[in-house]
């Protein structure tokens, strides 16, 4: 009889956040902040550079995912660590924002958890009473 060569193991490769905001704008800003807080020690990041972000309109939950994916690309693709998020406009047309941060420099920055993707898994965006709430799961 042949000896077994391998077995599958269950591995949870995700990190989730629940995030709140007094407005939709602050919800999006807080979600972005929390994502970068997972990636790095934000107290070591300075807002030296300012970048513009514009995203075409979609359903609110899809817009949140696109916003976070866009910012994650600025990190993974362009090497930016971001810490300041200012949503200037959010509507059915999309969103416009200004974000601040600096290029990754391993001599001064600490990376904590790698985020590979922002997923639609378990995605929720809802208004409860006076505030907005969202849940987002990241693939790590």
Residue pairs with C-beta under 8 A, 6 or more apart in sequence:
13 139
13 140
14 119
14 121
14 137
14 138
14 139
14 140
15 38
15 113
15 115
15 137
15 138
15 140
16 122
16 135
16 136
16 137
16 138
17 31
17 34
17 35
17 38
17 135
17 136
17 138
18 133
18 134
18 135
19 27
19 30
19 31
19 34
19 133
19 134
19 135
19 136
20 27
20 30
20 131
20 132
20 133
21 27
21 28
21 29
21 30
21 131
21 132
22 130
22 131
22 132
23 132
24 60
24 87
24 90
24 132
25 87
25 90
26 87
26 132
27 64
27 125
27 132
27 133
27 134
28 64
28 67
28 85
28 87
28 90
28 95
28 97
29 85
29 86
29 87
31 64
31 67
31 68
31 134
31 136
32 67
32 68
32 71
32 82
32 85
32 99
33 42
33 83
33 85
35 68
35 71
35 72
35 115
35 118
35 136
35 138
36 42
36 45
36 71
36 75
36 81
36 82
36 83
36 101
38 112
38 113
38 115
38 138
39 75
39 81
39 111
39 112
39 113
39 114
39 115
40 81
40 109
40 110
40 111
40 112
41 109
41 110
41 112
42 81
42 83
44 108
44 109
44 110
45 81
45 82
45 83
45 101
45 102
45 109
46 83
46 101
46 102
47 83
47 84
47 100
47 101
47 102
48 100
48 101
48 102
49 80
49 100
49 101
49 102
49 103
50 98
50 99
50 100
51 74
51 80
51 82
51 98
51 99
51 100
51 101
52 96
52 97
52 98
53 67
53 70
53 71
53 95
53 96
53 97
53 98
53 99
54 94
54 95
54 96
54 97
55 63
55 66
55 67
55 70
55 94
55 95
56 93
56 94
57 63
57 91
57 92
57 93
57 94
58 66
58 94
60 125
61 123
61 124
61 125
61 134
63 90
63 94
63 95
64 123
64 125
64 134
64 136
65 118
65 119
65 120
65 123
65 136
67 95
67 97
68 118
68 136
69 117
69 118
71 82
71 85
71 99
72 115
72 117
72 118
74 80
74 82
74 99
74 101
75 81
75 82
75 104
79 103
79 104
80 101
80 102
80 103
80 104
81 101
81 102
81 103
81 104
81 109
82 99
82 100
82 101
83 100
83 101
84 99
84 100
84 101
85 97
85 99
85 100
86 97
86 98
86 99
86 100
87 95
87 96
87 97
88 96
88 97
88 98
89 95
89 96
90 96
104 111
113 140
114 140
115 138
115 139
115 140
116 138
116 139
116 140
117 138
117 139
118 136
118 138
118 139
119 136
119 137
119 138
119 139
121 137
122 135
122 136
122 137
123 134
123 135
123 136
123 137
124 133
124 134
124 135
125 132
125 133
125 134
126 132
126 133
126 134
127 133
